[in-house]
């Protein structure tokens, strides 16, 4: 959820201020760009959380022995 918020807020503010969102040199205008940035940050946040959950679970299993 934090990743979604961290993607949506800056992208929406960028759109409101009149900027065009550019991804790999491709300009994506309007709300489509906002939602692409939001989904990218949300996916990144999900993967970050999933990796840390696995790391912490492995530590917990290792410390149990």
N, CA, C and O atoms as a printed pandas DataFrame, in Angstrom:
     atom_number atom_name residue_name chain_id  residue_number  x_coord  y_coord  z_coord
0              1         N          UNK        A               1    0.820   -1.198    0.000
1              2        CA          UNK        A               1    0.000    0.000    0.000
2              3         C          UNK        A               1    0.868    1.268    0.000
3              4         O          UNK        A               1    0.537    2.260   -0.649
4              5         N          UNK        A               2    1.973    1.216    0.733
5              6        CA          UNK        A               2    2.851    2.385    0.792
6              7         C          UNK        A               2    3.448    2.656   -0.592
7              8         O          UNK        A               2    3.578    3.809   -1.002
8              9         N          UNK        A               3    3.809    1.584   -1.307
9             10        CA          UNK        A               3    4.352    1.751   -2.651
10            11         C          UNK        A               3    3.355    2.399   -3.594
11            12         O          UNK        A               3    3.730    3.218   -4.434
12            13         N          UNK        A               4    2.091    2.037   -3.457
13            14        CA          UNK        A               4    1.056    2.646   -4.300
14            15         C          UNK        A               4    0.918    4.136   -4.006
15            16         O          UNK        A               4    0.799    4.953   -4.919
16            17         N          UNK        A               5    0.936    4.479   -2.718
17            18        CA          UNK        A               5    0.820    5.892   -2.335
18            19         C          UNK        A               5    2.049    6.669   -2.801
19            20         O          UNK        A               5    1.935    7.783   -3.312
20            21         N          UNK        A               6    3.240    6.060   -2.618
21            22        CA          UNK        A               6    4.470    6.729   -3.034
22            23         C          UNK        A               6    4.560    6.881   -4.556
23            24         O          UNK        A               6    5.300    7.734   -5.045
24            25         N          UNK        A               7    3.830    6.081   -5.292
25            26        CA          UNK        A               7    3.796    6.243   -6.736
26            27         C          UNK        A               7    2.734    7.230   -7.191
27            28         O          UNK        A               7    2.962    8.032   -8.097
28            29         N          UNK        A               8    1.561    7.162   -6.549
29            30        CA          UNK        A               8    0.440    7.979   -7.003
30            31         C          UNK        A               8    0.619    9.459   -6.697
31            32         O          UNK        A               8    0.396   10.305   -7.563
32            33         N          UNK        A               9    1.020    9.775   -5.475
33            34        CA          UNK        A               9    1.079   11.177   -5.057
34            35         C          UNK        A               9    2.053   12.003   -5.918
35            36         O          UNK        A               9    1.651   13.035   -6.455
36            37         N          UNK        A              10    3.313   11.581   -6.064
37            38        CA          UNK        A              10    4.204   12.398   -6.898
38            39         C          UNK        A              10    3.776   12.447   -8.371
39            40         O          UNK        A              10    3.911   13.480   -9.027
40            41         N          UNK        A              11    3.262   11.328   -8.881
41            42        CA          UNK        A              11    2.843   11.311  -10.288
42            43         C          UNK        A              11    1.638   12.229  -10.504
43            44         O          UNK        A              11    1.583   12.952  -11.499
44            45         N          UNK        A              12    0.681   12.204   -9.586
45            46        CA          UNK        A              12   -0.490   13.071   -9.705
46            47         C          UNK        A              12   -0.092   14.540   -9.573
47            48         O          UNK        A              12   -0.595   15.386  -10.313
48            49         N          UNK        A              13    0.802   14.846   -8.641
49            50        CA          UNK        A              13    1.266   16.224   -8.504
50            51         C          UNK        A              13    2.030   16.679   -9.738
51            52         O          UNK        A              13    1.940   17.840  -10.137
52            53         N          UNK        A              14    2.784   15.764  -10.344
53            54        CA          UNK        A              14    3.496   16.092  -11.572
54            55         C          UNK        A              14    2.512   16.386  -12.701
55            56         O          UNK        A              14    2.718   17.313  -13.484
56            57         N          UNK        A              15    1.453   15.603  -12.783
57            58        CA          UNK        A              15    0.435   15.828  -13.811
58            59         C          UNK        A              15   -0.258   17.171  -13.599
59            60         O          UNK        A              15   -0.465   17.924  -14.550
60            61         N          UNK        A              16   -0.613   17.466  -12.360
61            62        CA          UNK        A              16   -1.315   18.714  -12.058
62            63         C          UNK        A              16   -0.438   19.928  -12.376
63            64         O          UNK        A              16   -0.942   20.962  -12.812
64            65         N          UNK        A              17    0.879   19.800  -12.155
65            66        CA          UNK        A              17    1.771   20.932  -12.421
66            67         C          UNK        A              17    2.087   21.100  -13.914
67            68         O          UNK        A              17    2.752   22.059  -14.305
68            69         N          UNK        A              18    1.612   20.174  -14.737
69            70        CA          UNK        A              18    1.766   20.330  -16.179
70            71         C          UNK        A              18    2.927   19.569  -16.782
71            72         O          UNK        A              18    3.221   19.735  -17.965
72            73         N          UNK        A              19    3.590   18.744  -16.005
73            74        CA          UNK        A              19    4.716   17.965  -16.532
74            75         C          UNK        A              19    4.230   16.706  -17.238
75            76         O          UNK        A              19    3.134   16.212  -16.972
76            77         N          UNK        A              20    5.050   16.201  -18.130
77            78        CA          UNK        A              20    4.765   14.942  -18.812
78            79         C          UNK        A              20    5.656   13.865  -18.206
79            80         O          UNK        A              20    6.857   14.070  -18.033
80            81         N          UNK        A              21    5.074   12.740  -17.891
81            82        CA          UNK        A              21    5.826   11.638  -17.302
82            83         C          UNK        A              21    6.554   10.904  -18.422
83            84         O          UNK        A              21    5.955   10.557  -19.440
84            85         N          UNK        A              22    7.845   10.671  -18.225
85            86        CA          UNK        A              22    8.671   10.005  -19.227
86            87         C          UNK        A              22    9.218    8.716  -18.642
87            88         O          UNK        A              22    9.831    8.717  -17.574
88            89         N          UNK        A              23    8.991    7.616  -19.349
89            90        CA          UNK        A              23    9.505    6.315  -18.927
90            91         C          UNK        A              23   10.381    5.789  -20.052
91            92         O          UNK        A              23    9.899    5.529  -21.154
92            93         N          UNK        A              24   11.664    5.635  -19.773
93            94        CA          UNK        A              24   12.644    5.179  -20.765
94            95         C          UNK        A              24   12.626    6.035  -22.033
95            96         O          UNK        A              24   12.777    5.519  -23.140
96            97         N          UNK        A              25   12.443    7.332  -21.862
97            98        CA          UNK        A              25   12.451    8.236  -22.998
98            99         C          UNK        A              25   11.132    8.337  -23.739
99           100         O          UNK        A              25   11.024    9.104  -24.696
100          101         N          UNK        A              26   10.123    7.581  -23.321
101          102        CA          UNK        A              26    8.812    7.631  -23.953
102          103         C          UNK        A              26    7.885    8.495  -23.107
103          104         O          UNK        A              26    7.644    8.187  -21.940
104          105         N          UNK        A              27    7.376    9.551  -23.676
105          106        CA          UNK        A              27    6.484   10.456  -22.955
106          107         C          UNK        A              27    5.099    9.827  -22.850
107          108         O          UNK        A              27    4.509    9.422  -23.851
108          109         N          UNK        A              28    4.596    9.752  -21.633
109          110        CA          UNK        A              28    3.249    9.223  -21.398
110          111         C          UNK        A              28    2.472   10.325  -20.693
111          112         O          UNK        A              28    2.756   10.650  -19.540
112          113         N          UNK        A              29    1.514   10.886  -21.367
113          114        CA          UNK        A              29    0.766   12.002  -20.832
114          115         C          UNK        A              29   -0.525   11.572  -20.172
115          116         O          UNK        A              29   -1.023   10.467  -20.387
116          117         N          UNK        A              30   -1.048   12.465  -19.370
117          118        CA          UNK        A              30   -2.352   12.264  -18.748
118          119         C          UNK        A              30   -2.332   11.263  -17.612
119          120         O          UNK        A              30   -1.290   10.952  -17.036
120          121         N          UNK        A              31   -3.523   10.770  -17.311
121          122        CA          UNK        A              31   -3.686    9.867  -16.175
122          123         C          UNK        A              31   -3.090    8.493  -16.434
123          124         O          UNK        A              31   -2.806    7.760  -15.487
124          125         N          UNK        A              32   -2.896    8.133  -17.683
125          126        CA          UNK        A              32   -2.262    6.847  -17.986
126          127         C          UNK        A              32   -0.860    6.800  -17.393
127          128         O          UNK        A              32   -0.460    5.787  -16.819
128          129         N          UNK        A              33   -0.124    7.879  -17.529
129          130        CA          UNK        A              33    1.211    7.941  -16.946
130          131         C          UNK        A              33    1.183    7.848  -15.436
131          132         O          UNK        A              33    2.042    7.203  -14.835
132          133         N          UNK        A              34    0.195    8.489  -14.815
133          134        CA          UNK        A              34    0.061    8.435  -13.355
134          135         C          UNK        A              34   -0.181    6.997  -12.902
135          136         O          UNK        A              34    0.434    6.534  -11.941
136          137         N          UNK        A              35   -1.071    6.297  -13.589
137          138        CA          UNK        A              35   -1.395    4.928  -13.175
138          139         C          UNK        A              35   -0.247    3.968  -13.456
139          140         O          UNK        A              35   -0.054    3.008  -12.709
140          141         N          UNK        A              36    0.511    4.206  -14.509
141          142        CA          UNK        A              36    1.670    3.349  -14.784
142          143         C          UNK        A              36    2.720    3.512  -13.693
143          144         O          UNK        A              36    3.277    2.525  -13.212
144          145         N          UNK        A              37    2.992    4.748  -13.301
145          146        CA          UNK        A              37    3.956    4.986  -12.220
146          147         C          UNK        A              37    3.437    4.390  -10.915
147          148         O          UNK        A              37    4.205    3.795  -10.159
148          149         N          UNK        A              38    2.145    4.543  -10.644
149          150        CA          UNK        A              38    1.549    3.998   -9.425
150          151         C          UNK        A              38    1.680    2.483   -9.388
151          152         O          UNK        A              38    2.071    1.921   -8.366
152          153         N          UNK        A              39    1.358    1.822  -10.484
153          154        CA          UNK        A              39    1.454    0.361  -10.514
154          155         C          UNK        A              39    2.904   -0.113  -10.425
155          156         O          UNK        A              39    3.184   -1.131   -9.792
156          157         N          UNK        A              40    3.817    0.612  -11.048
157          158        CA          UNK        A              40    5.230    0.233  -10.971
158          159         C          UNK        A              40    5.753    0.342   -9.539
159          160         O          UNK        A              40    6.466   -0.544   -9.067
160          161         N          UNK        A              41    5.404    1.411   -8.862
161          162        CA          UNK        A              41    5.851    1.576   -7.474
162          163         C          UNK        A              41    5.160    0.572   -6.553
163          164         O          UNK        A              41    5.773    0.070   -5.610
164          165         N          UNK        A              42    3.904    0.283   -6.818
165          166        CA          UNK        A              42    3.196   -0.725   -6.021
166          167         C          UNK        A              42    3.800   -2.097   -6.193
167          168         O          UNK        A              42    3.957   -2.831   -5.218
168          169         N          UNK        A              43    4.143   -2.459   -7.419
169          170        CA          UNK        A              43    4.781   -3.753   -7.668
170          171         C          UNK        A              43    6.152   -3.812   -7.014
171          172         O          UNK        A              43    6.526   -4.834   -6.438
172          173         N          UNK        A              44    6.898   -2.727   -7.100
173          174        CA          UNK        A              44    8.199   -2.674   -6.442
174          175         C          UNK        A              44    8.081   -2.819   -4.935
175          176         O          UNK        A              44    8.876   -3.528   -4.317
176          177         N          UNK        A              45    7.106   -2.162   -4.341
177          178        CA          UNK        A              45    6.875   -2.283   -2.900
178          179         C          UNK        A              45    6.468   -3.688   -2.507
179          180         O          UNK        A              45    6.903   -4.195   -1.473
180          181         N          UNK        A              46    5.631   -4.327   -3.326
181          182        CA          UNK        A              46    5.220   -5.696   -3.043
182          183         C          UNK        A              46    6.413   -6.654   -3.091
183          184         O          UNK        A              46    6.579   -7.492   -2.205
184          185         N          UNK        A              47    7.233   -6.525   -4.122
185          186        CA          UNK        A              47    8.408   -7.394   -4.234
186          187         C          UNK        A              47    9.396   -7.151   -3.103
187          188         O          UNK        A              47    9.984   -8.099   -2.581
188          189         N          UNK        A              48    9.586   -5.896   -2.719
189          190        CA          UNK        A              48   10.456   -5.561   -1.596
190          191         C          UNK        A              48    9.958   -6.236   -0.314
191          192         O          UNK        A              48   10.743   -6.830    0.425
192          193         N          UNK        A              49    8.663   -6.141   -0.057
193          194        CA          UNK        A              49    8.085   -6.762    1.132
194          195         C          UNK        A              49    8.163   -8.277    1.093
195          196         O          UNK        A              49    8.431   -8.916    2.111
196          197         N          UNK        A              50    7.931   -8.854   -0.081
197          198        CA          UNK        A              50    7.979  -10.316   -0.203
198          199         C          UNK        A              50    9.392  -10.840    0.030
199          200         O          UNK        A              50    9.570  -11.865    0.689
200          201         N          UNK        A              51   10.385  -10.156   -0.496
201          202        CA          UNK        A              51   11.773  -10.597   -0.297
202          203         C          UNK        A              51   12.155  -10.498    1.173
203          204         O          UNK        A              51   12.777  -11.415    1.709
204          205         N          UNK        A              52   11.793   -9.396    1.836
205          206        CA          UNK        A              52   12.127   -9.265    3.252
206          207         C          UNK        A              52   11.360  -10.257    4.111
207          208         O          UNK        A              52   11.882  -10.712    5.128
208          209         N          UNK        A              53   10.136  -10.604    3.730
209          210        CA          UNK        A              53    9.401  -11.632    4.467
210          211         C          UNK        A              53   10.127  -12.967    4.371
211          212         O          UNK        A              53   10.233  -13.684    5.366
212          213         N          UNK        A              54   10.626  -13.309    3.193
213          214        CA          UNK        A              54   11.386  -14.549    3.034
214          215         C          UNK        A              54   12.686  -14.525    3.820
215          216         O          UNK        A              54   13.055  -15.525    4.437
216          217         N          UNK        A              55   13.383  -13.396    3.806
217          218        CA          UNK        A              55   14.643  -13.283    4.552
218          219         C          UNK        A              55   14.389  -13.427    6.051
219          220         O          UNK        A              55   15.097  -14.170    6.730
220          221         N          UNK        A              56   13.401  -12.735    6.559
221          222        CA          UNK        A              56   13.103  -12.816    7.996
222          223         C          UNK        A              56   12.607  -14.194    8.402
223          224         O          UNK        A              56   12.897  -14.657    9.505
224          225         N          UNK        A              57   11.864  -14.852    7.523
225          226        CA          UNK        A              57   11.417  -16.216    7.822
226          227         C          UNK        A              57   12.598  -17.175    7.853
227          228         O          UNK        A              57   12.653  -18.064    8.702
228          229         N          UNK        A              58   13.547  -17.000    6.928
229          230        CA          UNK        A              58   14.734  -17.848    6.920
230          231         C          UNK        A              58   15.564  -17.626    8.174
231          232         O          UNK        A              58   16.106  -18.582    8.728
232          233         N          UNK        A              59   15.673  -16.390    8.630
233          234        CA          UNK        A              59   16.387  -16.106    9.867
234          235         C          UNK        A              59   15.699  -16.752   11.053
235          236         O          UNK        A              59   16.356  -17.303   11.937
236          237         N          UNK        A              60   14.360  -16.682   11.073
237          238        CA          UNK        A              60   13.614  -17.292   12.170
238          239         C          UNK        A              60   13.778  -18.813   12.190
239          240         O          UNK        A              60   13.914  -19.410   13.258
240          241         N          UNK        A              61   13.765  -19.425   11.036
241          242        CA          UNK        A              61   13.957  -20.876   10.963
242          243         C          UNK        A              61   15.368  -21.233   11.402
243          244         O          UNK        A              61   15.560  -22.200   12.140
244          245         N          UNK        A              62   16.353  -20.469   10.960
245          246        CA          UNK        A              62   17.751  -20.755   11.318
246          247         C          UNK        A              62   18.006  -20.537   12.800
247          248         O          UNK        A              62   18.804  -21.263   13.393
248          249         N          UNK        A              63   17.363  -19.576   13.402
249          250        CA          UNK        A              63   17.606  -19.320   14.818
250          251         C          UNK        A              63   16.861  -20.303   15.717
251          252         O          UNK        A              63   17.142  -20.396   16.912
252          253         N          UNK        A              64   15.928  -21.020   15.149
253          254        CA          UNK        A              64   15.164  -22.001   15.928
254          255         C          UNK        A              64   15.949  -23.275   16.186
255          256         O          UNK        A              64   15.538  -24.083   17.019
256          257         N          UNK        A              65   17.049  -23.477   15.510
257          258        CA          UNK        A              65   17.824  -24.710   15.667
258          259         C          UNK        A              65   18.915  -24.565   16.660
259          260         O          UNK        A              65   19.657  -25.516   16.905
